[in-house]
Amino acid sequence: MIAIDRAGPDDAATVLELLHELAEHEDSLRAVRSNTEDWRTALADPSVTVLLAHDGHRPVGYVSGVCQRNLWLGRDLFAMDDLYVRPGARDQGVGRRLMLALAEHCQPDELVITWGARSDNEAGHRFYRRLGATLWPKVAASWSPPQYAAHLATRE
Amino acid sequence: MIAIDRAGPDDAATVLELLHELAEHEDSLRAVRSNTEDWRTALADPSVTVLLAHDGHRPVGYVSGVCQRNLWLGRDLFAMDDLYVRPGARDQGVGRRLMLALAEHCQPDELVITWGARSDNEAGHRFYRRLGATLWPKVAASWSPPQYAAHLATRE
């Protein structure tokens, strides 16, 4: 029996553990810089939503994201960060249930939900299309402080 | 002589006019739902930054975005929305100057700057790479209230 509940500050360590598993799975563990205290703060912020799936007492997955101001819409949207289901709990509809729980969470405010997926995650793309989402290719860009500092330094 | 300044609430109409031009150029005018009043509110929000480039009194371009909590980093990053230079002002380095002004704005808090670009905007990709940004292909997804409502309705 899978139950889904919204995570609070006391779930910080659990959420971070699941995030580490997801990041390791995606070979991007180095990109995780948040610690338990950051998550405790984040989970106390009403704009942050993490829904945890439990099988009895065992956490088996989560979906996370932040409600954010969108300048084109002139209102908020929900920017989903992660959807993760632990290996032992896959192929049982947990991912779909997490997405539908997120939809239920976003429905009262009629929030559009947006996210990015890795280009090579074709199973993920099919999963999202089955839910009725619209997908399109894009280029993501990141400009870090050392990268832009190098250009600021040579400007004059 | 190009000057770059941070837009305030009184610049709402100007910013919206430039956004309409950008959206029309990208054939996505229908995606702009914000009005002048939304922009007046947004431009009063310290987490929203719009930098306007002026040639004398004439606005010639802008860069926009929102400082947002990032759950992986455990801190804020700057999510850039738009970079736009009006047709008559192109090829004079205005885009580069806007990006460097944004970098200067983000440098004190050491904010990573992230954004998305259209896959087919190859000139844009080259421009961003010349600035030292890291680019990679991605799939973007959007799930609107009518799309997810259809799935919620059939859940039981």
Interface residues (C-beta under 8 A of the other chain):
Chain A: L19 A23 A31 V32 R33 S34 N35 D38 W39 A42 D45 S47 V48 S64 G65 V66 Q68 R69 L71 W72 L73 G74 R75 A79 D81 D82 L100 A103 E104 C106 Q107 E110 L111 V112 I113 T114 W115 G116 A117 R118 S119 N121 H125 Y128 L131 G132 A133 T134 L135 W136 P137 K138 V139 A140 A141 S142 W143 S144 P145 Q147 Y148 A149 A150 H151 L152 R155
Chain B: L19 A23 A31 V32 R33 S34 N35 D38 W39 A42 D45 S47 V48 S64 G65 V66 Q68 R69 L71 W72 L73 G74 R75 A79 D81 D82 L100 A103 E104 C106 Q107 E110 L111 V112 I113 T114 W115 G116 A117 R118 S119 N121 H125 Y128 L131 G132 A133 T134 L135 W136 P137 K138 V139 A140 A141 S142 W143 S144 P145 Q147 Y148 A149 A150 H151 L152 R155
